[in-house]
Amino acid sequence: MMKPSAPDAFDAIDMDEYMTVLSIIANADAVLKPEEMSFFEWRMGRMLINPKLRVQFRALLRQQFDDIEETIAGMDVRTLRLALRDGIFLAAADGEIHPSEVDAIRTIADYAGVDADRL
């Protein structure tokens, strides 16, 4: 069972890192489907991100993340864990989870300190 985010959950994380992790997962299969984009937009709305910043975060969806580990190394564990949880739902938003999305999720889980059983 997924626990909902506490009202102040997004106050304690780095928004740039959070949106980068979601972008990594969205881009993992090299196909951005409308359902994934909708989920991405919904998370920005939930975080009350202003429209100018949303444009910058949408640009992340066009980036290629060739080395996921290099991108997420040094990110805050709390941010990684929240983004991991939401990234799993983003990956499933289109009704299927591509193997490359699973690989990205596993890599992020490793850096977030989430073991395979919990994942």
JOQUI-V687588 format. One record per pair of residues at least 24 apart in sequence whose C-alpha atoms are under 8 Angstrom apart, sorted by the first residue. I is the first residue (numbers start at 1). J is the second residue. D is the distance in Angstrom with one decimal. If there is no record, write none. Layout:
I	J	D
I	J	D
This chain:
10	47	6.5
12	78	8.0
12	79	7.9
13	76	7.6
13	78	6.7
13	79	5.0
14	76	7.7
14	79	6.3
16	57	7.8
17	72	7.9
17	75	6.9
17	79	7.0
17	80	7.8
18	79	5.9
18	80	6.8
18	82	7.6
18	83	5.3
19	57	6.6
19	60	7.9
19	83	7.6
20	57	7.8
20	60	6.7
21	72	7.6
21	80	7.3
21	83	6.1
21	84	7.4
21	87	7.3
22	83	6.3
22	84	7.8
22	86	7.5
22	87	5.3
22	90	7.5
23	60	6.0
23	61	5.3
24	61	7.9
24	64	8.0
24	65	6.3
24	68	7.3
24	104	7.3
25	87	6.2
25	90	7.7
25	91	6.6
25	101	5.7
25	104	6.1
25	105	6.9
26	61	7.2
26	87	7.8
26	90	7.0
26	91	6.5
26	101	7.6
27	61	6.6
27	62	7.9
27	63	7.9
27	64	7.1
27	65	7.7
28	100	5.5
28	101	5.1
28	104	6.6
29	98	6.4
29	99	7.9
29	100	5.5
29	101	6.1
33	94	6.8
34	94	7.9
35	93	5.6
35	94	5.3
36	90	5.6
36	91	7.0
36	93	5.7
36	94	6.4
39	90	6.0
39	93	7.2
40	90	7.2
68	104	7.3
68	107	7.6
69	107	7.1
69	108	7.8
72	108	7.5
72	111	7.6
73	111	7.4
77	111	7.4
77	112	5.1
77	113	7.5
78	112	7.6
80	108	7.0
80	109	7.8
80	111	7.6
80	112	5.5
81	109	7.4
81	112	5.6
81	114	7.9
84	108	6.7
84	109	6.8
